[in-house]
């Protein structure tokens, strides 16, 4: 619907190959440097501030460089199932009883080919303490030229600050907390998404953009969803310019309301 209405070939706000924003790029650059010498990076942030975008950019980067990246995000699995995820990422034909050995053998083989090794554990805040510690022991046996990246919500760093996790925290070589985006970065994100698909200038009224940025509250994912939903609403009304009425039509949907507003609504029934 959006493509036909606006005469474009791609839908905006669904792209994954755009250039990262400034704080994302800074984190990516640090991880690249760390990967040359080995290390442990911890990236935290509230949902929607761009952590997944960093992972996506790193995955795309390794497709064209002499680098091997393995990643997984099903962190609520048991340790053995997490090893299966690692083995699958390495494209191994593995034996269950010798899985750790097979993984270590595979990564050393890649290291002998001068491959840079990056392991990304997304949703790392959901790892249980036993799995986290056993993974630390496993990665200690990896080649020196290996960087482990833990990505998770802020309570990940809180957990690592506990005394019983000092053995892990003391190995951290870089950490970063992604902050909610400011208004300038949010506007830049919207403009870049529109330019990437050649959406005509002026497709969003100034008032609509202000309402979107204010409602998203620095959350990149909320911003993208609100822009996309507003475009769909404009198309539904056979209009080619998004105004504040289209945005408001999305904002009145229940999932955009706060917890307090939803409770108040229940009390009035």
Order of alpha helices (4+ residues) and beta strands (2+ residues): alpha-alpha-beta-alpha-beta-alpha-alpha-beta-alpha-beta-alpha-alpha-beta-alpha-alpha-alpha-alpha-alpha
